[in-house]
Amino acid sequence: MTTYTTAQVRNLTLQHLGVLPSGETPNAADAELAEAAIETVHAQLDGLNLLNWPCCAVPSWAVFPVSFLAANELTDAFGSSAEQMTRIQAKAAAGLIEIRQQTTVSNSGTTPAVYY
């Protein structure tokens, strides 16, 4: 499974906010804010028991949900417009749903086997 590093998620988060052009490197202050937001999202997901990966190895299916959740944490810090905030909030909400679907084990319709 392909995974993304914190730096890759950080850059994507800053791109969602319109702060970092594609292929560029963020300045130290922006990088620090974005990495702190990613760590916050990681801790929140862990608190909800929705986490099954380390912060430094985000699975490819989760990279957009995590980066939009982190961007949502930073909209005020980067002075996002109302339109941009609305777009990021919607993508973050959809991302949380995706993470819940991917990490929640369903046993609906099944009966656990009991061995004696």
N, C-alpha and C positions, 0 to 999 in steps of 0.2 A: 504494500500500500504506500502510495506517495504521501509524504508529509511535508509541511511547511514550517520553517523556522520562525522564531519570534520576530526576527528582522524582516522576513518576507511578509508576515502578517502586519507588522508595524507599517511598512511601506504601503501596503494595500489600504490599510486604515487611513493613512494620510492622503492617499489618492482619492478615497471616497469623500474626504472633506475638502478636496480641491486645493490642498496645501502643497502637495508634492506631485510634480509632473512625472509621468511614467519614465522609468529608467534613471531618475535622479536619486541622490542620496539626501536624506533629511539633515537639517542642522541638529546639533546636540540637544537643544532645548525641546524641539518638536519630537525628536526621537524618544527622549525621556518621558514626555507626556504620553505619547502613544503606547510605549511599553508599559507604563503604569496602568493605563486603561485596559490593556490586554490582560495584565495580571489581575486587575479588578474583575474583569469578565470571567477569567479562569476561576477565581475564588467564588464568584456568584454561582457559576455552573456547578462547581464542586459542592457548594452548600445545598444545591437543589438535587444532588445525586445524579447529575446529567453529564458527568465527566468521566471519560474513560481514556484520556490521553494526557501526556505531560504538556506543560505550557510551551516547551521548546519543540514540540513535534505535533503540530495540528494536522489531523488527517485532511486530505484534499476535499472531501465532501463538506468539511466544517469550516474551511478557510473563509468563505464569504460570510456565512452566518457570524463567525467570531469577529471578523473585521468590521462588519456593520454594527455589531453590538458594541465594540470598542469605539467606533466612530460616534455612535450615539452618546457615549460617555463624554465625548470631547466637543460636541457642537457648540456649547457655550464658550469654551476655552479658545476656540478658533473663530468665534464671531460668525457662525454660519447664518445664512439668510433663513427666513421663515420657510421658504420653499425647500431649501436644501435640508433643513431640520425635519420637515414633514417627510421627505423622501427617505432620509436615513432612518427615521423612526419606523416607517413602514417596513423597510428592509430588515431592520433589527428585529421587529416583531415576527416577521416571516422566518427569520433566521432562528429565533428561539423555538418556533414551532418545528422547524426542520431538525434542530438538535434534539428536541423531545422525541420526535418520531424515530430518529436514528438510534437513540440511546436507551429508549424505554423498551424493556422486554415484555412482550405481551404473552400471556398464557390463556388468552380468551379461546374458549372452545376446546381446551385440552384438559386432560385429567392427569395429574402427576402419577407416575408409577410408584408403588410401594413394594419393596422387595423384603421378603422374610427369610 
